[in-house]
Amino acid sequence: MLETVTMVLERAGKPMPAREIYAATCDLVGEPMLWKSVKAALARNVTGEHPRFRRVRRGVYQLARDVTRAVDI
């Protein structure tokens, strides 16, 4: 699930609402996914030493490395 959510955000190239991430994940996999699995993948990976995602605001996420790239420019 984590890799699929990451791929969705990579393809988008911009912050996305969690519900849109969920819909894009289902489209990418080609079958319905559990909403709570997508939500958990996002929530579990916004903290720690090397977070994968950044919570932009309530319910909106982007790749953490996109934040670093934007700061470096």
C-alpha positions as CSV (number, residue, x, y, z in Angstrom):
1,M,0.0,0.0,0.0
2,L,2.8,2.4,0.9
3,E,4.5,2.1,-2.5
4,T,1.1,2.6,-4.3
5,V,0.3,5.7,-2.4
6,T,3.8,7.0,-3.0
7,M,3.4,6.3,-6.7
8,V,0.1,8.2,-6.8
9,L,1.7,11.3,-5.2
10,E,4.8,11.0,-7.5
11,R,2.6,11.0,-10.6
12,A,0.5,13.9,-9.3
13,G,3.6,16.1,-8.5
14,K,1.5,18.2,-6.1
15,P,-0.3,18.0,-2.8
16,M,-3.5,16.0,-2.9
17,P,-6.5,15.5,-0.6
18,A,-6.5,12.1,1.0
19,R,-9.8,11.1,-0.7
20,E,-8.3,11.9,-4.1
21,I,-5.2,9.8,-3.2
22,Y,-7.5,7.0,-2.2
23,A,-9.4,7.2,-5.6
24,A,-6.2,7.3,-7.6
25,T,-4.8,4.4,-5.6
26,C,-7.9,2.3,-6.5
27,D,-7.6,3.3,-10.1
28,L,-3.9,2.4,-10.2
29,V,-4.5,-1.0,-8.6
30,G,-7.6,-1.6,-10.7
31,E,-9.8,-2.7,-7.7
32,P,-11.3,-1.2,-4.6
33,M,-8.9,-0.7,-1.7
34,L,-9.7,-0.2,1.9
35,W,-10.0,3.5,2.7
36,K,-8.5,2.9,6.2
37,S,-5.4,1.2,4.7
38,V,-4.7,4.3,2.5
39,K,-5.4,6.6,5.4
40,A,-3.1,4.6,7.7
41,A,-0.3,4.5,5.1
42,L,-0.4,8.3,5.0
43,A,-0.7,8.9,8.7
44,R,2.1,6.4,9.7
45,N,4.6,8.0,7.3
46,V,4.4,11.7,8.1
47,T,6.6,11.4,11.3
48,G,9.9,9.9,12.2
49,E,13.4,10.5,11.1
50,H,12.7,10.1,7.4
51,P,9.0,10.8,6.7
52,R,7.8,9.9,3.3
53,F,4.8,12.3,3.3
54,R,4.1,15.7,4.6
55,R,0.7,16.8,5.8
56,V,0.1,20.2,4.1
57,R,-3.1,20.8,6.0
58,R,-5.9,18.7,7.3
59,G,-6.5,15.8,4.9
60,V,-4.0,17.0,2.3
61,Y,-0.6,15.3,1.7
62,Q,2.4,15.6,-0.5
63,L,5.7,13.7,-0.8
64,A,8.2,14.9,1.9
65,R,11.0,15.1,-0.7
66,D,9.0,17.6,-2.7
67,V,9.1,19.9,0.2
68,T,12.9,19.6,0.3
69,R,13.2,20.1,-3.4
70,A,11.1,23.3,-3.2
71,V,13.3,24.7,-0.3
72,D,16.5,24.0,-2.2
73,I,15.4,25.9,-5.3
